[in-house]
Amino acid sequence: MTNILEEWHEYCTGKSEADPSHFLGLFKSGLSSQELSLVLKHLPAAAEIQARVTRVLEAGTLGNHFYVLPRERGSDEEVVSAASAWLQAQAQFCKEVGNDELYQIATRAKVVSVSREELHHALLGDVPNSWLAELIGDEVRDAYTITSPSIYGLSEALYGIAADYYLAWYVLQPLIELSLDFSIYFDLWRLGGQSVLTEEELLMARLAQW
């Protein structure tokens, strides 16, 4: 544990030019609360960010998986409600940044429950879900309130928790000046829900189906 913390400290202080992907496993390495504080000490709003990291880790379980999966299994009604709320938040964000095409798609889409296989098949296509993720990612990168290397390394380390940038941005929200509230996405994730936006529908699957 000491080695990775020393490498992280050197990276954050500019003494090392390690690739940010080197830290993908940082938050899955069993950090204590004290070690987590050391990881985040280079950042503004460290206490709030630590609280959010802890919230994500406590809501998930690694088990025998490579990435953390949510512990909770929401009902169909709970997951549909959470997926709808996240879709509405994204639609409003698209309107605010002037992307009328995605705003119209997100506004018209109806939430439809599908199987894991159908969801993953949709992810392989060129669908609005990927366009929306690219749009949000671009906006997030322009909205960081700090530009030190640590923010990019931390983003990759947080992505490594569940292979999910939206979760990473939920944790980093105190350092992102955007109106989009990623806690709405966290509510969907912690219930075991996943969604994919197509041209006509918001496809939704529950972890219980997986």
Backbone torsions as a table, in degrees:
resi	resn	phi	psi	omega
1	MET	NA	-37.8	-177.9
2	THR	-59.3	-40.9	-177.4
3	ASN	-60.7	-47.3	-177.5
4	ILE	-67.1	-35.1	177.4
5	LEU	-68.2	-38.7	177.3
6	GLU	-66.3	-41.1	178.4
7	GLU	-64.3	-38.8	178.6
8	TRP	-65.5	-43.5	-179.8
9	HIS	-62.0	-43.4	179.4
10	GLU	-64.8	-37.0	178.3
11	TYR	-65.3	-46.2	-176.4
12	CYS	-68.9	-27.8	-178.9
13	THR	-95.3	5.8	176.2
14	GLY	80.5	10.6	179.8
15	LYS	-86.0	-9.7	-179.6
16	SER	-136.9	145.5	177.2
17	GLU	-110.9	39.1	180.0
18	ALA	-59.7	146.7	174.6
19	ASP	-67.3	135.8	-179.6
20	PRO	-54.6	-28.9	-179.2
21	SER	-65.7	-15.6	177.9
22	HIS	-60.9	-23.8	-174.3
23	PHE	-103.0	17.5	-177.7
24	LEU	-58.1	-31.6	-177.4
25	GLY	-95.5	6.8	-172.3
26	LEU	-55.7	-47.5	-174.3
27	PHE	-86.0	-0.6	175.1
28	LYS	-105.8	12.1	-174.3
29	SER	-98.5	16.0	175.6
30	GLY	73.7	41.3	179.8
31	LEU	-64.8	137.9	171.5
32	SER	-77.6	169.6	178.5
33	SER	-60.1	-39.7	179.3
34	GLN	-65.8	-42.3	179.1
35	GLU	-67.0	-36.6	177.0
36	LEU	-62.5	-39.8	176.7
37	SER	-61.9	-38.8	178.3
38	LEU	-65.9	-38.5	178.6
39	VAL	-61.4	-39.1	-171.5
40	LEU	-96.8	-0.4	-172.0
41	LYS	-64.5	-19.1	-177.9
42	HIS	-80.7	-6.5	-171.6
43	LEU	-107.3	148.1	166.9
44	PRO	-65.4	158.1	177.8
45	ALA	55.5	34.4	-175.9
46	ALA	-60.0	-38.6	-177.6
47	ALA	-64.8	-42.8	179.5
48	GLU	-68.6	-40.0	178.3
49	ILE	-64.7	-41.0	177.6
50	GLN	-62.4	-40.3	178.1
51	ALA	-61.5	-39.0	-179.6
52	ARG	-71.6	-41.1	175.8
53	VAL	-59.0	-46.6	-179.3
54	THR	-60.7	-40.6	178.6
55	ARG	-59.8	-44.7	179.7
56	VAL	-65.0	-47.9	-177.4
57	LEU	-64.1	-37.9	179.3
58	GLU	-72.0	-23.8	178.4
59	ALA	-83.0	-6.9	-176.1
60	GLY	-124.4	173.5	177.0
61	THR	-143.4	138.7	-179.5
62	LEU	-88.5	-45.1	179.7
63	GLY	53.0	-130.3	179.0
64	ASN	-97.7	11.9	-177.7
65	HIS	-91.5	159.4	178.3
66	PHE	-77.6	-31.6	178.8
67	TYR	-118.7	155.3	179.3
68	VAL	-69.2	136.9	176.1
69	LEU	-116.2	148.7	-179.5
70	PRO	-65.1	143.0	179.7
71	ARG	-75.7	-39.6	-171.3
72	GLU	-78.9	149.0	176.1
73	ARG	-122.5	99.6	-179.4
74	GLY	-72.7	158.1	175.1
75	SER	-72.8	167.5	176.8
76	ASP	-55.1	-44.4	-176.9
77	GLU	-64.4	-41.9	-179.5
78	GLU	-65.3	-42.8	-177.3
79	VAL	-71.2	-40.2	177.3
80	VAL	-61.7	-42.5	178.8
81	SER	-62.3	-44.1	180.0
82	ALA	-67.0	-40.3	178.7
83	ALA	-65.3	-39.2	178.4
84	SER	-65.0	-41.2	179.6
85	ALA	-64.1	-41.1	179.3
86	TRP	-67.3	-39.8	177.7
87	LEU	-62.8	-42.8	179.4
88	GLN	-63.8	-39.6	178.9
89	ALA	-64.4	-40.1	179.0
90	GLN	-69.2	-38.5	178.2
91	ALA	-61.1	-45.9	179.6
92	GLN	-62.6	-38.2	178.9
93	PHE	-65.0	-42.3	177.9
94	CYS	-59.8	-40.3	178.1
95	LYS	-63.0	-42.7	-177.9
96	GLU	-64.3	-36.9	-178.0
97	VAL	-91.7	1.5	173.5
98	GLY	84.5	20.4	176.5
99	ASN	-96.4	88.1	-174.1
100	ASP	-68.7	-33.9	-178.8
101	GLU	-60.9	-50.9	-179.7
102	LEU	-69.1	-33.4	177.0
103	TYR	-60.5	-45.7	-179.4
104	GLN	-65.4	-41.8	179.4
105	ILE	-62.8	-47.8	-178.0
106	ALA	-66.1	-34.7	-179.1
107	THR	-69.9	-36.9	-176.9
108	ARG	-81.2	-25.1	-170.2
109	ALA	-63.0	139.0	175.1
110	LYS	-105.3	140.8	-180.0
111	VAL	-76.2	125.5	-178.1
112	VAL	-129.2	128.1	176.9
113	SER	-78.9	131.6	-179.3
114	VAL	-134.6	174.8	177.5
115	SER	-81.0	167.2	176.9
116	ARG	-58.9	-41.5	-177.9
117	GLU	-63.4	-42.8	178.8
118	GLU	-64.2	-40.4	-179.9
119	LEU	-63.4	-47.4	-177.8
120	HIS	-68.3	-33.5	176.3
121	HIS	-63.0	-41.6	178.7
122	ALA	-64.1	-35.9	-179.6
123	LEU	-63.7	-25.1	-178.0
124	LEU	-76.1	-17.8	-176.6
125	GLY	-89.1	169.9	175.6
126	ASP	-86.2	86.5	-173.2
127	VAL	-116.5	161.3	179.3
128	PRO	-54.1	-24.8	178.5
129	ASN	-56.0	-44.5	-179.7
130	SER	-73.2	-34.5	177.2
131	TRP	-63.7	-41.5	-178.9
132	LEU	-66.4	-42.7	178.9
133	ALA	-62.4	-39.2	178.8
134	GLU	-66.2	-42.7	178.2
135	LEU	-60.0	-49.2	-178.2
136	ILE	-64.8	-41.2	178.7
137	GLY	-60.1	-43.1	178.4
138	ASP	-62.9	-42.0	-179.5
139	GLU	-67.3	-38.4	179.1
140	VAL	-63.4	-46.3	-177.7
141	ARG	-61.1	-30.5	178.2
142	ASP	-83.9	-8.3	-172.7
143	ALA	-109.5	1.6	176.1
144	TYR	-62.4	137.2	-179.6
145	THR	-85.0	-9.2	173.6
146	ILE	-131.0	156.2	-176.7
147	THR	-126.1	16.7	179.0
148	SER	-69.9	155.9	-180.0
149	PRO	-54.6	-29.0	-175.8
150	SER	-60.1	-31.1	-177.6
151	ILE	-68.1	-35.1	-179.6
152	TYR	-78.2	-38.2	175.1
153	GLY	-65.2	-39.8	179.3
154	LEU	-66.5	-39.1	177.8
155	SER	-59.3	-43.1	179.4
156	GLU	-68.7	-40.4	178.9
157	ALA	-63.2	-39.6	178.6
158	LEU	-71.4	-36.6	173.8
159	TYR	-57.9	-37.2	-177.6
160	GLY	-65.5	-14.8	178.7
161	ILE	-62.8	-50.3	-174.8
162	ALA	-137.3	18.9	-176.1
163	ALA	53.0	49.4	-170.3
164	ASP	-147.2	107.6	179.5
165	TYR	-69.5	-30.2	179.1
166	TYR	-61.9	-38.6	175.6
167	LEU	-66.0	-40.2	177.9
168	ALA	-59.9	-42.6	-178.8
169	TRP	-71.6	-28.0	173.0
170	TYR	-60.9	-45.4	-180.0
171	VAL	-65.6	-40.3	-175.5
172	LEU	-85.9	2.3	-175.7
173	GLN	-50.3	-36.3	177.8
174	PRO	-60.2	-16.9	-179.3
175	LEU	-111.0	14.0	-178.3
176	ILE	-123.4	118.2	-179.3
177	GLU	-90.7	76.1	177.2
178	LEU	-134.2	152.5	178.3
179	SER	-79.6	-19.1	-177.9
180	LEU	-68.1	124.3	-176.2
181	ASP	-94.5	104.2	-177.1
182	PHE	-73.5	-9.2	175.0
183	SER	-65.6	-25.0	176.8
184	ILE	-66.9	-38.9	175.4
185	TYR	-67.1	-42.3	179.2
186	PHE	-57.4	-38.6	177.8
187	ASP	-60.2	-38.1	177.4
188	LEU	-69.0	-46.6	-177.5
189	TRP	-62.0	-45.9	-174.6
190	ARG	-66.3	-20.4	176.2
191	LEU	-84.6	-1.3	-179.8
192	GLY	84.3	23.1	-178.7
193	GLY	-101.9	149.1	174.0
194	GLN	-140.4	142.5	-177.1
195	SER	-135.6	154.2	177.7
196	VAL	-136.4	125.1	179.4
197	LEU	-88.9	123.3	174.3
198	THR	-106.6	-172.9	-179.3
199	GLU	-63.9	-27.7	-173.8
200	GLU	-120.5	-24.5	-169.8
201	GLU	-137.9	160.3	166.7
202	LEU	-105.1	104.4	-179.9
203	LEU	-78.8	135.2	-175.5
204	MET	-133.4	134.8	174.6
205	ALA	-131.8	149.3	178.4
206	ARG	-101.7	146.5	179.5
207	LEU	-59.4	-30.3	179.7
208	ALA	-60.1	-23.7	178.5
209	GLN	-80.4	-14.2	-172.5
210	TRP	-89.2	NA	NA
